[in-house]
Amino acid sequence: MSGKYRLVTRSDMDGLVCAVILKQLNLIDEIKFVHPKDMQDGTITITENDIITNLPYVAQAYLVFDHHESETIRNKGADNHIIIADAPSAARVVYDYYVKDNDLSMIREDMMVAVDKADAAQFSKEDILNPKGWDLLSFLMDSRTGLGRFREFRISNYALMMDLIDYCHDHGIDDIMKLPDVAERVELFNKYAEDFKEQLRRCSTIHKNLVVLDLRNEETIYPGNRFMIYAMFPQTNISIHVIMGFKNQNTVFATGKSIIDRSSKTNVGELMLSYGGGGHGAAGTCQIDNDKAESVLKELISTINADG
């Protein structure tokens, strides 16, 4: 044992910054990117050699950092569970935990501001329609943007994440965006922008305050920013994206409150938890057996409409 840990996190902006901080502290020598459901289902073996961030709690880990409200319901007060439900990002929880006793002056303030903004979805309509800098990088790294479905990149998204962890230590966002592997993804993101908007218009239905985007029958799901739907349907305050799960094994309901109109009263994390999923107050997902998907969708629409 090297005395270092493995980081188990999500492959997104929050996971990236958590990795940058923990690497700066010389605490990790390995990184594994996983999906939250893999943790809930126990398909990832976790030991006392693991630090987990932004994922469901596993008791065997050395430390677990999180800010998801459903996790405060699911797990009460374990010593190795560092959870602050009102923190804007898991990276902020990690930073605040270690900064008291460690020098984190190398961690760029603009990067911390950006990860908080991204994970708390504090984007303006202009940020959504014309993203730049850290905002654009966060959209490129968001698995829900869907660039990972397009395999013609020089290096994989995993390899890019690993490169960025090192590169973010000593480069600003302008340099990061000029990296060929980042620029390549920006080009693809922009190339499909109009196709993406057209697909949103065609596949969306309005149910009072809710917009449901059903992509189950789409042969190609174009890549794009998950928040675009709120800029395009400003009369709604919450959305459900309906997509097929891995290898069509189940149906995924990805539910999120509008970041343009924040008046929705639904606690999304609690609602998703009641269907075996999870999340926090404003966003969450659940994965449902295909034969139950239609009845669950009707229930979700009814509950969300009743909440207002």
N, C-alpha and C positions, 0 to 999 in steps of 0.2 A: 504493500500500500504506500502510495506517495504522500499520504496525509492530505490529499486533495479529494474533491468530491465530483460527482457527475451532476450536471444540471439537467433536469427534466422540465421542459417548458413547451410553450406553443411556438409555432413558426410564424411569428408576427412581430410587429414593432416592439411590443412590450417584452416579448421573449428576447429579442435582440438586445434591448437596453439592459435587461436583467443580466444577460450574459456578459455584456461589456463591463458592468459594475463588478460582478463576481470574478471576472478574469483580472480586472484591475487589482482586486484584493488578493489575487493568487490563490483563490479558493477552489477553482475548478480546473480539471484537465480533460473533461469529456462533456459533450452536450448531446442530448437526445430530444428531438422534437416529436411531440405526440398530440393526439386528439383527446379532448376531455373525456369522451365516452370510453376510450381505451383505459383510462384510469378508473372510471366507475365500474367497468366490467372486469377489472383485475387482469387484463391481458398484458400489462407491463409489469415486470418484476421489479419491485422497489425494495431497497435495502437501506441500512443506516449510512451508506455511502452516497446517498442521493439528497440533493437540494431540489425541491419542487417549487416552481413559481407559476402562478396564474392558472392552476389546474386543481381539480378536486383533491381533497385531503386524503393522504394514505398514511396510516399510523406508523409504518415501519421506517419512514424517511427520517433523515437527520433533522432537516428543517423544511417547513412548508410555508411559503409566503403567498398571500392572496388578498383580494379585495372584493370577492364575489359574495353578495348578500345571502344567496342560497346556502353557501358554505357555513354561515353562522347558524343557520337553522339545522343543517345536516350534522354539524360537529360542534360540540360545546367544550370550549376551554382546554384543549390539549396543550401541554407545555411547548411542544415543537411546532405549534400552529401559530404563525405570526400573521394575524388577519386584521385589517383595518377596513371595515365595510364602506367607509366614506372616502377612502383614498382614491385619487383619480386613476392610478395605475398600480399594478403589482411592482413595477420598477421603482415607484416612489416608496412603496412599503420597504423594499430591499434597501434602497438608498438611506431612508430615515433610520432603519435598524442599525446599519453599519457606520453611518457618518459620525455618530457620537464618539466612537473609539478608533476611527481610522481616517487617514487622509484620502479624501475623495476629490481633491482639487482638480485632478486630471479629468474628471467627468464633466463634460460641457453642460453649462446651464441651459443653452438653447436646445440641446438634445433632451434634457429632462422636461423642459417646458413642452417640447413637441410630443413626447411619449404620453405625458399627462393629457394633452389636448386630444391626441389620437385615441387613447383608450377610453377617455370619457366622452368622446365624440363631440367635442366643442367646436365643430366646424360651422362656418357661416355658409349661406347659400353660394356666395362667391367662391369660397374654398372648395365647395363641391363641384361647381361648374368649371372652375379654372384652377385646379390645384397646382401648387408649386412647392419646391424645396422639401422640407420634412413632411408636409402634408401629402405631397405626391408620393414620396418614398413609402409612407405608411399605407397608402392605397395599393401600391405595387406589391407590398409584402403581405397584405391581407389575403388569406387564402380564399375568402369569399369574393374577392375581385376576379379570381378565376384564371389568372395567367398560368397557373400550374397545369391547366388542361391543355395548354399549347406547348408542345414538347420541343419545338424547334430552336430552343435557346442553346447557346454555346455551352453553358454549364447549368446544372440543375438549380432549383430554388434552394435546396439544402446547401449546395456548395457555395452559392452566393451569400446565404446567411452566414456561413462560417467565415467567408472572406470579409464580410461587413463587420463582424465582431471585432476583428483585428483592425480594420481600416478606420472604424469609428473612434478608436482610441486617439488618433493623432491627425485626423482630417476633419475639416468642416463640411457642411452640407453641400456647398457648391462643388467641392472636389468629389464628394460621394456621387453626386448626380452625373458627373462626367465620366465615371467608370464605365467602360464599354459594356459590361454585363448589366449595369443599371440602365444606361442609355438605350440598350436593345429592348428592354422591357417597357420603357417610356414610349418608344416608337410603336410597339404593339398595342399598348394601352390607347394611344391616340388614333391608331389605324382603325380600330373597331368602335370608336366612340359613338358614331351615328347609328351603326347597326345595333349597338347596345341600347340606345335610347328608343329606337323603333321597336325593339323586342319588349322593352318595359311597357310601352304604350299598348302593344298588341296583347300581352299576356296578363295584364292587370285588370282586376275587377274591384269596384268600390262597394263596401258594405258599411254605410253610414260613415263613422269616423275611421274605419279600417280599410286599407288597401291590401288585397291578396294578390301576390305575384306567383302564378302557377307555371313553373318551368318544366313540369314532368314530361310533357310530350314534345319538348323542343329537341331537335336533333343536335343543334349547335347552341350552346349557351355562351353568348358573347361576353368577353371580359369587361368589367366595369365596376365602378365604385358603388358599394352597397347603399350609400346614402343618396344616390341620384334619385331614387324613387320619391324621396321627400321633397326634393326640389321640383320634381315634375307633377306631384300630386299634393300641393300645399294645403288642400282642404281636408286632408286626413292627418291624424296625430299618431298613428301606429301602423305597422305593416307586418305581414307574414309572408316570407319567401317559402314556397313549397318546392322542394327538389327531391330527386331520388338519392338515396344513400349509396354508400360504397357498393359497387357491383349490383345495384338495384335491390339490395337485401332488405331495405326498409325505406320509409318516407321521412324526410327531415322537414320539420317546421322551424324555421329560423325567424324568431319574432323580435321586433325592435320598435321602440318608440321613435317617433319623428324627432329629428334634431332641429327642425324648423319651427314646428308647433309642439311645444313641450307640455301640452295640457292633458295628455292621457293619464288616467287614474289607475290603470292596470299595473300590478306588481308582476312584471314579466317573469322574473326568476322564480317566484312562488308558483305561478301558473305552470311554468315548464316543469318544475319539480314535481307537481302533482301528476304529471304524465311521464315521470321517470327521467326527466332531463334536468336542466339547471340554468343558472345565469345570475343576473343581478336585477335591480329594480327596473332598469330600462332596456335590457336585452337578454335573450336566452334562447336555447334550442331544446327540442326534444326529438327523439327518433322513434317512430311508431311503425308497427307491423303494417305491411302494405294493405292487408285486408281490413284493417281498422282505420285507415287513413281518412276516408271520407267522413266517417262518423265523428272522429276526433276533430277534424277541421270544422265541422258544423258546431261542435261544442265550443271550440276556441272562438269562432266568430260570435256566437251567442254571448259568451262570457265577456269578451272584449267590448262588444256593443253595449252590454248592460253596464259595464264599468264607466264608459264614456271617455 
